[in-house]
């Protein structure tokens, strides 16, 4: 449709998650219109991420060193491990300022349709950590969807005999939401996870 290099750029941008053909075209033409230095800064940032970023050898978060800054923080509670699917989930949990333990990134969730079983996730590494470290509680913080729930249930059964407390994040209605718009599953979870008021 376009001249060679422009079409190549549109095609490559279109491979990115959440970028459709029209967005890819808009971004490509934006990059064509900006100063060369600005486009080169973007290209350099992509190259730098690919060259310098790797996974933490302990928790599998993104890191520039062998261990990420969270794993190197001695002020954190070593008895708590929060299990998440993806490094982006760590950012979400950290924003709450409610958790001060360590993390373990599974690298996805169980999804037999896509060929993702326990062997494709970092479950062996989690079990090894629990054997090596003085962990008292594992918080399962997988997504509240079918795959995340299946992963949490699988891990709960696997971890129960190890003598650690296994908990699951609560799920339910968002603050500011209306009951009339809540689906049955969300409302049911909110009811099941209710707590006593005034204690």
C-alpha positions as CSV (number, residue, x, y, z in Angstrom):
1,X,0.0,0.0,0.0
2,X,2.8,2.4,0.9
3,X,6.4,2.7,-0.2
4,X,8.7,-0.1,1.1
5,X,10.2,1.3,4.4
6,X,6.9,3.0,5.4
7,X,4.9,-0.2,4.8
8,X,7.6,-2.2,6.7
9,X,7.2,0.2,9.7
10,X,3.4,-0.1,9.5
11,X,3.6,-3.9,9.4
12,X,6.0,-4.0,12.4
13,X,3.9,-1.6,14.5
14,X,0.8,-3.6,13.6
15,X,2.4,-6.6,15.3
16,X,2.4,-4.8,18.7
17,X,-0.4,-5.8,21.1
18,X,-3.3,-3.4,21.0
19,X,-2.2,-1.7,17.8
20,X,-4.5,-2.2,14.9
21,X,-3.8,-1.3,11.2
22,X,-5.1,2.3,11.5
23,X,-3.2,3.0,14.7
24,X,0.0,1.5,13.1
25,X,-0.5,3.9,10.1
26,X,-1.0,6.9,12.5
27,X,2.1,6.0,14.5
28,X,4.2,5.4,11.4
29,X,3.3,8.7,9.9
30,X,3.8,10.5,13.2
31,X,7.4,9.0,13.3
32,X,7.9,10.2,9.8
33,X,6.9,13.7,10.7
34,X,8.9,14.1,13.9
35,X,12.5,15.3,14.0
36,X,15.0,12.6,13.3
37,X,16.5,12.9,16.8
38,X,13.1,12.1,18.4
39,X,12.7,9.0,16.2
40,X,16.3,7.9,17.0
41,X,15.6,8.3,20.7
42,X,12.7,5.9,20.4
43,X,14.8,3.4,18.4
44,X,17.6,3.7,20.9
45,X,15.2,3.1,23.8
46,X,13.9,-0.1,22.2
47,X,17.5,-1.3,21.5
48,X,18.5,-0.5,25.1
49,X,15.6,-2.4,26.6
50,X,16.5,-5.5,24.5
51,X,20.2,-5.2,25.4
52,X,20.0,-4.4,29.1
53,X,16.8,-5.8,30.6
54,X,16.6,-9.4,31.7
55,X,14.6,-11.4,34.2
56,X,15.5,-11.4,37.9
57,X,17.0,-14.8,38.8
58,X,15.0,-14.9,42.0
59,X,11.5,-13.7,41.2
60,X,11.5,-13.3,37.4
61,X,10.6,-9.6,37.5
62,X,12.2,-7.4,34.8
63,X,15.6,-6.2,36.0
64,X,18.9,-4.7,34.8
65,X,20.9,-6.8,37.3
66,X,20.9,-10.4,38.4
67,X,18.2,-9.5,41.0
68,X,15.6,-6.8,40.7
69,X,15.4,-3.8,43.1
70,X,12.5,-5.4,45.0
71,X,14.5,-8.6,45.7
72,X,17.5,-6.6,46.8
73,X,15.4,-4.5,49.3
74,X,16.2,-5.9,52.8
75,X,13.3,-3.9,54.4
76,X,10.7,-6.1,52.7
77,X,9.0,-9.0,54.6
78,X,10.7,-12.2,53.6
79,X,7.9,-14.4,55.0
80,X,5.4,-13.2,52.3
81,X,5.5,-14.1,48.6
82,X,2.9,-12.7,46.2
83,X,2.5,-14.9,43.1
84,X,1.6,-12.9,39.9
85,X,1.2,-13.8,36.3
86,X,3.3,-11.0,34.7
87,X,5.8,-8.4,35.8
88,X,3.2,-5.7,35.0
89,X,1.1,-7.1,37.8
90,X,3.9,-6.2,40.3
91,X,3.5,-2.6,39.3
92,X,-0.2,-2.8,40.0
93,X,0.3,-4.3,43.4
94,X,3.1,-1.9,44.3
95,X,0.8,1.1,43.5
96,X,-1.5,0.0,46.3
97,X,1.3,0.4,48.9
98,X,-0.5,-2.4,50.8
99,X,2.1,-5.2,50.2
100,X,5.6,-5.3,51.6
101,X,6.7,-8.8,50.8
102,X,8.4,-10.3,47.8
103,X,7.0,-11.5,44.4
104,X,7.2,-14.5,42.1
105,X,6.3,-14.1,38.5
106,X,4.8,-17.2,36.9
107,X,5.1,-16.0,33.3
108,X,1.4,-16.6,32.5
109,X,-1.5,-18.7,33.6
110,X,-2.7,-22.2,32.9
111,X,-4.4,-22.3,29.5
112,X,-4.6,-25.8,27.9
113,X,-6.2,-24.4,24.8
114,X,-3.0,-22.4,24.1
115,X,-0.8,-25.2,25.2
116,X,0.2,-23.6,28.5
117,X,0.4,-26.2,31.3
118,X,2.3,-26.3,34.6
119,X,5.6,-27.0,32.8
120,X,5.4,-23.8,30.9
121,X,5.0,-21.7,34.1
122,X,7.7,-21.0,36.7
123,X,6.0,-23.3,39.3
124,X,9.1,-25.5,39.9
125,X,11.1,-22.3,40.6
126,X,8.4,-21.2,43.1
127,X,8.6,-24.6,44.9
128,X,12.3,-24.3,45.0
129,X,12.0,-20.9,46.6
130,X,9.6,-22.1,49.2
131,X,12.1,-24.9,50.1
132,X,15.1,-22.5,50.3
133,X,13.5,-19.4,51.9
134,X,11.6,-18.9,55.2
135,X,8.2,-18.1,53.5
136,X,5.1,-18.3,55.8
137,X,2.4,-17.1,53.4
138,X,1.9,-17.3,49.6
139,X,-0.7,-14.9,48.2
140,X,-2.1,-16.0,44.9
141,X,-2.6,-12.8,42.9
142,X,-3.5,-14.2,39.5
143,X,-6.1,-12.5,37.3
144,X,-9.8,-13.1,38.2
145,X,-10.6,-14.8,34.9
146,X,-10.9,-18.4,34.0
147,X,-7.2,-19.0,33.4
148,X,-6.2,-17.1,36.6
149,X,-8.7,-18.9,38.7
150,X,-7.6,-22.3,37.4
151,X,-4.0,-21.4,38.1
152,X,-4.8,-20.2,41.6
153,X,-6.7,-23.4,42.4
154,X,-3.9,-25.6,41.0
155,X,-1.3,-23.8,43.0
156,X,-3.4,-23.9,46.2
157,X,-3.7,-27.7,45.9
158,X,0.1,-28.0,45.2
159,X,1.2,-25.7,48.0
160,X,-1.2,-26.9,50.8
161,X,0.9,-29.8,51.9
162,X,4.0,-27.6,52.2
163,X,3.0,-26.0,55.5
164,X,2.7,-22.5,54.2
165,X,-0.5,-20.4,54.4
166,X,-2.0,-20.0,51.0
167,X,-4.3,-17.1,50.4
168,X,-6.1,-15.6,47.4
169,X,-6.8,-11.9,46.7
170,X,-10.4,-11.0,47.2
171,X,-12.5,-10.0,44.2
172,X,-15.8,-8.3,43.9
173,X,-17.3,-4.9,43.2
174,X,-15.1,-1.9,42.4
175,X,-15.4,1.2,44.5
176,X,-17.8,3.5,42.8
177,X,-19.5,0.7,40.9
178,X,-23.3,0.2,40.8
179,X,-24.9,-3.1,41.8
180,X,-27.3,-3.0,38.8
181,X,-24.4,-3.2,36.4
182,X,-22.4,-6.0,38.2
183,X,-22.5,-9.4,36.6
184,X,-23.6,-12.4,38.6
185,X,-20.1,-13.8,39.2
186,X,-18.7,-10.5,40.4
187,X,-21.6,-9.9,42.7
188,X,-21.5,-13.5,44.0
189,X,-17.8,-13.1,44.8
190,X,-18.5,-9.8,46.6
191,X,-21.1,-11.6,48.7
192,X,-18.9,-14.6,49.4
193,X,-16.0,-12.3,50.4
194,X,-18.1,-10.1,52.7
195,X,-16.6,-9.0,56.1
196,X,-18.1,-8.0,59.4
197,X,-18.6,-4.2,59.7
198,X,-17.2,-2.5,62.8
199,X,-14.5,-5.0,63.8
